[in-house]
Every structure is written in structure tokens, then in C-alpha cells.
Amino acid sequence: MLDYKLLHALSVVVDEQNFDKAASVLAITQSAVSQRIKSLEQTIGQPVLIRAQPIVATAIGKKLLAHYQQVKLLEQDIIPDISGNNKNETITANIASNADSLATWLIAAIGDVCHEYNVAVNFRLADENRTINYLKNGEVFGALSTHQHALPGCTLNKLGDMQYLLVASPSFIKSYFPDGINEQSLAKAPAVAYDQKDDMHIKYIEQTFSLKGGSYPCHTVRSSEAFVNFAKQGLAYCLIPKLQIQTELAVGELINLMPDNPITRTLYWHHWVLLKGVFKAFSISIIARARHALNNQ
């Protein structure tokens, strides 16, 4: 039999990325946290954590975390506190999302549920191609992803296509694209990427203009909102969700550089099959809000 007190300690250590912080959350000493992890490893017969920075669960550790998270959800049926019926009990809901969904429609979706339940939402942010890994590792109950196939024990719902436009400010166009946007002008024009793993812009420019990544200047900023500000301030041109800049496009603050060549990413909502209470409410709200937003771009 697994000791779920030990699994809880493992979950908190991975979440907090620090044994001291985990001790504070669990209201025990750091040595007690270490002892619980050691006891779990002795029970399993192999390490459950890679003690580095960042702290990462081993393959068996990830399986244990996935099992623990699903058990927590199943307990909703028998413990009213976890299902949200006890308004004094705060529930933690872990969701994996891409930054663009969070910056556009997702806050409204989780807001509908947060007004009804006493819940704390913990977002895991990553590129929409990589969010599925959080669900695979058992760190979240649901993930927004471009992954087209359901994971074992999970299901998925197609939400719709998020449309991206290549945009820049009038002043940027005047400075960098006075004779139009082409391979020569793009080689000098600064772009923006979310992080080093963000390849959307690179692939778009390479497919459209045969210009390789690394052959033009590119800012890196981990914020969808900052993308908009970079473009509005004339600091860069970039791909931005149409949902996020409808006003700027309407008033001419941003210009669509490639009106005949938008890019779309199909989004899916992946989640564990067995959802109850607040987690089921989140899933219903996310599906409804996403489909409404993506179908009305």
C-alpha cells in the first residue's frame, strides 16, 4: 500500500521546487520532508526525485504524481470538502496553458468557476506544443494543447483554431519595410519570440520567405502582453493572436503585414476522464468559453 502522506510530500516538493518551501506548506520541518521522500524511495525501491535545479521527478516519480493527482480527484465523490461543497476549504486546481490563451479568453473561463467555488488556480505555462507534458507527468488535471491524440486515461475536446497575424506599427513599417516586406528587409528587422523553444515565428518566416532562424535579430520575452507592447511601441514585428489585437487593428495602431497569409493553431482541451466537482466545472467552462472566443475572431 502506498502512503499518500508521502505522495503528498513528493507533490509539494515538485510544486514548490524547494524543500524549505515544501516544509512551510506542509507545516513540518525540512528534515521531515526529506525523511518522507526517503521513505517513499525506500518503499518504491528507487529514486523518485532528481535533486537538481530545477527539481524533477524521475520516471517512476512522475507515475506516482499522476496516480496521486487522480486519487485526489476521485476523492471528490466521498469527501464534500474536496468537491467544493465546503466553502471554507480552498481547492487547488492545476492547469497547463499556453500564454496566448491566458492573455485572451482563459481568464474569463476560470473566472466563472472561481466565483462559485473557493479555489486557487495554479497555471503551468508553456508553448502549446509542450503543455501536454504537464498532463502526462501528472502535474495538472487538464492542458490546453495542439496535441491531437488523447493520452491514456484522458480525453480531449477540440476547441477551435486560434488565428495569428504578422503585425507591426506604422512607424516600424516606415523604418524597416519602406519598400515592402521581403527577405532583404526582414534580415534587418527585429522580431520577438516567447522563448528559445518558441518556433512559430521561425517556421512562419522560413516557410513564407525562405529566411532561416538566426539570420535576423530577435527579442525574447516571456509575455504575450509584452508582444503587443513591443509591436505598438515600434520595437519589433511579430505574430500575435487576432483575438488580442482587434482594437489595435481597427484603429490602425497595428497593421497586418500579411493579410492573405495568417497562421492558425488548432487547440484541444485535454483532461483526465474522471472529473467531478470544481474540476468538472472548470472543464465545462473552458470548453464553452474557448469555442465562443475562437469561433468569433
N, C-alpha and C positions, 0 to 999 in steps of 0.2 A: 504493500500500500504506500502510495506517495503521501508525504506530509505536506499539506497545502500551505502551512505556515512557511515552510522552506521555499516553496514555489513563489509565494508572495514576496519573500525577500529577494529572490532572483529577479522577479519582475520590477521591483522598485529600484534595485541597483542598476539595471539596464536603463530604466526610465530616467533616473537621476544622474547617471554617468559618474557617480561618486559614492564611495562607501560612507563618508561622513554625512552627506545629504540624505542618503538612504536611511542611515541611523536616525536622523531627525524625523523623517517621515514615519518611520516605524516606531518611534519613541523608545528606542533601545540604544545601547552603546555600539560603537563601531566594531568592537571586538565581537559583540553578539551577532552582528550582521555577518561578519567574516566566518563565525562559527556555523551559522545557518547555511551559508554557501558551502562550507567544507562538509557539513553533514549531508547535504544534498548530493555532493560529488561522491561521498563515500557510499551513499545509498545506490546511486546510479552506477558507480564503478568507473567513472571517467569525468574529466573536467566539463563544467557547464559554462564557464566564462573564460574569455581571453582577457587577461588583466593587463590591458594596454590603454592607450588613449587614441580613439575612443574605446570604452569598454564594449566588447562584443560578445554575444552569446555564441557558444560553439554550435555545431550542427545539432547535437542532442539537446543543448540548451534551448535552441530555437523551437525544437519539437515540444519541449516541456512548456515553454512560454505559450505556444499555440494551444496546447491542451489546457493550460491554466486559464487562459482567457475565455475559452469556450465553456469551461466548467462554470466560470463566473456568470456567463450569460444564462446557462441552464438553471442556475440557482434562482433566477427571477421568478420561476414558476412556484417556488416554495417559500421564498423569503420576500415578503412585501417590501421591505426596506430597499432591496436591490431593484425591484421592478419600478420603484419611484412612487409608490403609494404613501410612503412616509416622507412628507415634505421637509422634514428636518435632516434627512440623510442626503448628503451630496454624492452623486454618482459621477464617476469619471468615464468619459466616452472618448476613445482614441480613434481618430480618423486620419487617413492619409489622403493628401490632396496636392494637386499642382497649384502653383502660386496664382496662375491666371484665374482659375475658378474661385479661389478665395478672394481675389480682388474684384470679382464681378457679381456672381449670383449666390455663392455658397453661404455667405453671412446671413442672408435673408432666410435661407433654408434651415440653418441651425437655430436662428433666432426664433422661428416658430415653435421649436421644441423647448428651447431654454426658457421661454415664457411660461410653459406648462409644467416643467419639471425642475427640480433643484439639481442642476447638472453642471459639471465643469468639463469643457471640451478641450482636448489636447490634440493639436494638429501636428502631424508629421508631414513636412513639406519636401517635395522632390519633383523632378521632371515627371510629366505624366507617363513616360515610358518606364519609370523606375518605382513609382508609388506602390505597384503591385508587390514589391519585395517586402514591404512592411506587413502586408496581409499574409504573405507566405511565411514570414517569420513569427507570426502570432502577436505582433506588436499593436495591431489595430483590429477593429471589428469590421471595418469597411474601407475601401480605397477607390478613389476616382482615378481611372487609368485608361490608356489606349489599348491595353491588352484585350484581345478578342475572345479569349477562352477562359472558362471558369476554372479555378483551382479546385483540387479535391476538397470536398466538404463545404464548398462555397457555391454561390450562384451569381449571376450577373444580369444587369439590366442595361440595355442600350439607352443612352440619354439623348444623343444628337451630336451634331457637328459644331465645334467651335471654330469660327472663321477668323483668320488673322490677315491683317492688311499691312503692307510695307508702307510706312508713312514717314514724313519729315515736315518740319516747319517751313513756311515760305522763305524765311531768312536762310535756312540751311540749304534749301534748293538753290537759292540765288548764289550762295557761296561755293557749293560743291557740284551742283548739277546745272550750270547755266546753259549748257548745250545738250542737256538730257542725261538720263541715267544709262550708263554703259560700262563696259569693262574698265575703260581708262579712268572714268570719273569715280567709279566705286573703289578703285585701288587707293585713292587718297581720302575717301570719305569715312569718318569714324562710325562704326556700328555699335550695337550693345548686345551682350549675351548675359544670360542669367547666371551661369557659372561655367566652369571648364567642361562640364559634361553636356551643356546645352548645345545641341547640334542643329536645331531647327533653322536658325538663320544661315548657318554654314551650308546646309543642304539646299536651302532655297536659292541662295546666291550662286552656288555651284551649278545647280540644275538649270537656272534661268540664264546665267551669264557666263558659265564655264570658268568662274573665278574661284580658285581654291581657298579654303580657310587658312588663315595665317598670312595671306598676301595683302591684307588690308588692316588698318587699325581697328581695334575693337575694345570697348569698355566692358567691364564685368561688374554687374550689380545684382545682388540677390533680392530684388524687389520689383514686382510687377508695376506698382505705383511709380517707382523711380523711372521705369522705362518711359512712361507718359511724360514725366517731367523733363527727362533728358531730351525727348523729341520736341516738346513745347519750347524749351529754352534754346533750341538750335544747336545742341551739343552732339546730336547723333541722329541717324535714321535707324529705324528698327521695325520689327514685326510686333504688332500689338493686337490683342483681340478687338474685333469690331465693337463688341458689347461695351468695351471700356472707354471708347473714344467717340461715341456717336455725337455728342455735343461739340467736341473739338472739330470734327469733320464738317458738321453742319454750318459752323460759323467761320470756317476757313482757317482755324488756328493750326490744324494739321492737314496735310494734303496726301491723298492716296497716290503713291508713286506708280503703282502697277494695278490700276482698276480692273484690268482684264485677267489678272493672274493672282487671285487670292489663294491662300493655303488653308486647308481645313484639317482639323484633328477630331476624329470620332471618339467621344468619351463614353466610358462604361462605368457603372457603379457596381463594384464587386463587394460582396459581403458574405458572412457566414450564413448558412442555410437557416439555422435555428436562431431567430431573433425574436425577442419579446420586449415588452415594456418600452422604456425610453429608447432602446436601440432600434426597435422596430419603428418607432415614431420618427427617429432620425432618417431611417431608410426611406420611409414613405415621403417625407418632406423633401429630401434630397432629390428623389426621382421626379416629383411633381415640379419643384422649382427649376430644376435643370432643364427639363423638357420645355417648360414655358419660356425660359430665357433663351435657350438655343434655337427654338423654333420661331422666335420673334426678333432675330438680329436685323 
